[in-house]
Amino acid sequence: MVKKSEVLHLDCLKLSKKTLAVKPNQRFYLLGALDDDGKTCWIEFMEDKTSLTVMFSILKTLKNLKDKYGLTPSVVETDNAGEFCSGEYANNKCTHPVERFFVEMKIKHKYTNTYRPEQNGGIEEFWQTVKDEFIKDNNFKTTKEFKDKLNIYIEKYNKEHKKSSK
């Protein structure tokens, strides 16, 4: 059964070098997605946050949310970071990978106001939860180990938050 989610909140998080020190000067990122009621999430691991990488991570996120949890958003809300958008009033929506993806998928792309992270407060709180419950107490030696433990954490988060809503 597919359930339309009104809004899916997306954001990127840069991991601390201490979290996963695989190569010197290598940075890693997470793409986080949280449904409007804050009960279902998905996180994709990324080795960079170029708009093309983010677009493919969004594609994988939407597929996993639909396949595993029956969620198909009609609206996605992001901040105004360059990996997500070319700007609300920009003329190049057809050339920016993420913008074009949303157009092709017929998903409305909403933007939070610049310098107002509280407008996307649910995802900001979610990141704090991920840091406290998952990142802080783990030592990751490899990206594979990180991804494997991340998938376990996602399942646990979604189960616990579904229970708390009943």
NUNURO-357930 format. One line per 8 residues: number of its first residue (from 1); their letters; for each residue x, y, z of C-alpha. Coordinates in Angstrom, 3 decimals. Layout:
REM NUNURO-357930
NUM	a	X:Y:Z ~ ...
//
This chain:
REM NUNURO-357930
1	mvkksevl	0.000:0.000:0.000 ~ 1.454:3.352:-1.036 ~ 0.811:6.285:1.245 ~ 1.208:9.833:-0.001 ~ 3.361:11.832:2.370 ~ 2.541:15.521:2.242 ~ 6.092:16.766:2.768 ~ 9.473:15.063:2.857
9	hldclkls	12.240:17.116:4.467 ~ 15.757:16.684:3.063 ~ 19.092:17.931:4.348 ~ 22.797:17.118:4.140 ~ 25.121:16.577:7.082 ~ 28.903:16.711:6.854 ~ 30.469:14.009:9.003 ~ 33.281:14.934:11.328
17	kktlavkp	36.696:13.635:10.275 ~ 36.777:11.746:13.584 ~ 33.604:9.831:12.699 ~ 35.129:8.013:9.756 ~ 38.823:8.555:9.177 ~ 39.412:6.292:6.183 ~ 41.689:8.562:4.122 ~ 43.401:11.771:5.186
25	nqrfyllg	41.404:14.827:4.109 ~ 38.501:12.690:2.840 ~ 35.104:14.122:3.792 ~ 31.877:12.174:3.920 ~ 28.270:13.360:3.968 ~ 24.834:12.056:4.752 ~ 21.612:12.876:2.964 ~ 18.768:12.678:5.448
33	aldddgkt	15.072:12.408:4.646 ~ 12.320:12.716:7.226 ~ 8.599:12.521:6.555 ~ 6.339:15.298:7.750 ~ 5.267:13.525:10.934 ~ 8.873:12.697:11.876 ~ 8.215:8.973:12.156 ~ 9.928:7.644:9.055
41	cwiefmed	13.439:8.451:7.921 ~ 16.028:7.389:5.412 ~ 19.731:8.259:5.272 ~ 22.094:7.860:2.332 ~ 25.881:7.895:2.707 ~ 27.727:10.106:0.196 ~ 31.401:10.582:-0.610 ~ 30.756:14.130:-1.829
49	ktsltvmf	27.829:16.497:-1.980 ~ 27.877:17.621:-5.576 ~ 24.413:18.198:-6.957 ~ 24.700:15.111:-9.182 ~ 25.659:12.862:-6.245 ~ 22.846:14.359:-4.169 ~ 20.358:13.797:-7.006 ~ 21.242:10.086:-7.187
57	silktlkn	21.072:9.841:-3.392 ~ 17.603:11.398:-3.478 ~ 16.582:8.854:-6.125 ~ 17.790:5.985:-3.910 ~ 16.126:7.560:-0.865 ~ 12.749:7.875:-2.593 ~ 12.978:4.287:-3.860 ~ 13.791:2.945:-0.389
65	lkdkyglt	11.051:4.981:1.287 ~ 8.509:3.685:-1.228 ~ 9.679:0.061:-1.233 ~ 10.228:-0.332:2.512 ~ 7.681:2.065:4.031 ~ 5.143:2.825:1.304 ~ 5.946:6.552:1.256 ~ 5.749:8.634:-1.910
73	psvvetdn	6.093:12.373:-1.255 ~ 4.352:14.963:-3.363 ~ 6.412:17.817:-1.868 ~ 10.076:17.950:-0.870 ~ 11.416:20.729:1.320 ~ 15.107:21.649:1.424 ~ 17.240:24.557:2.404 ~ 18.777:26.751:-0.298
81	agefcsge	22.152:24.993:-0.388 ~ 23.723:24.666:-3.829 ~ 23.527:20.881:-3.847 ~ 19.717:21.105:-3.723 ~ 18.802:24.044:-5.833 ~ 19.593:26.775:-8.225 ~ 17.395:29.164:-6.264 ~ 13.635:29.514:-6.100
89	yannkcth	13.530:32.108:-8.880 ~ 16.460:30.901:-10.981 ~ 16.097:30.304:-14.696 ~ 18.190:27.114:-14.800 ~ 15.822:24.648:-13.132 ~ 16.141:22.421:-16.197 ~ 19.926:22.117:-15.890 ~ 20.483:21.688:-12.137
97	pverffve	20.397:17.900:-11.491 ~ 18.265:18.018:-8.341 ~ 15.871:20.637:-9.686 ~ 15.461:18.704:-12.930 ~ 14.893:15.469:-11.033 ~ 12.012:17.013:-9.072 ~ 10.483:18.413:-12.280 ~ 10.709:15.009:-13.997
105	mkikhkyt	9.256:13.197:-10.965 ~ 6.450:15.788:-10.616 ~ 7.480:16.526:-7.034 ~ 7.021:20.079:-5.813 ~ 10.265:21.528:-4.421 ~ 9.772:23.943:-1.528 ~ 12.608:25.960:-0.029 ~ 13.146:27.196:3.489
113	ntyrpeqn	14.087:30.841:3.825 ~ 17.803:31.583:3.731 ~ 19.498:31.541:7.149 ~ 16.387:30.109:8.838 ~ 17.256:26.504:9.806 ~ 14.373:26.509:12.299 ~ 11.968:26.408:9.325 ~ 13.220:22.909:8.640
121	ggieefwq	13.481:22.204:12.363 ~ 12.292:18.597:12.148 ~ 15.263:17.516:10.082 ~ 17.640:19.591:12.216 ~ 16.342:17.823:15.350 ~ 16.605:14.520:13.499 ~ 20.309:15.159:12.790 ~ 20.887:15.807:16.489
129	tvkdefik	19.160:12.515:17.295 ~ 21.330:10.685:14.731 ~ 24.463:12.229:16.242 ~ 23.419:11.333:19.804 ~ 22.090:7.830:19.135 ~ 24.273:6.611:16.286 ~ 27.390:8.609:15.505 ~ 28.606:9.621:18.970
137	dnnfkttk	29.060:6.161:20.480 ~ 30.397:4.318:17.446 ~ 33.893:3.957:16.043 ~ 33.813:3.229:12.341 ~ 36.857:1.734:10.649 ~ 35.499:1.413:7.104 ~ 32.768:2.923:4.972 ~ 31.195:-0.546:4.673
145	efkdklni	30.984:-0.849:8.454 ~ 29.466:2.642:8.658 ~ 26.845:1.847:6.003 ~ 25.958:-1.519:7.566 ~ 25.464:0.010:11.016 ~ 23.601:2.950:9.481 ~ 21.055:0.599:7.876 ~ 20.505:-1.092:11.254
153	yiekynke	20.043:2.318:12.883 ~ 17.489:3.417:10.243 ~ 15.374:0.297:10.860 ~ 15.563:0.799:14.630 ~ 14.641:4.497:14.366 ~ 11.643:3.802:12.145 ~ 10.356:0.943:14.342 ~ 10.700:2.942:17.565
161	hkkssk	8.996:6.019:16.150 ~ 6.126:3.983:14.683 ~ 5.523:2.440:18.146 ~ 5.559:5.814:19.882 ~ 2.785:7.078:17.573 ~ 0.346:4.287:18.550
//
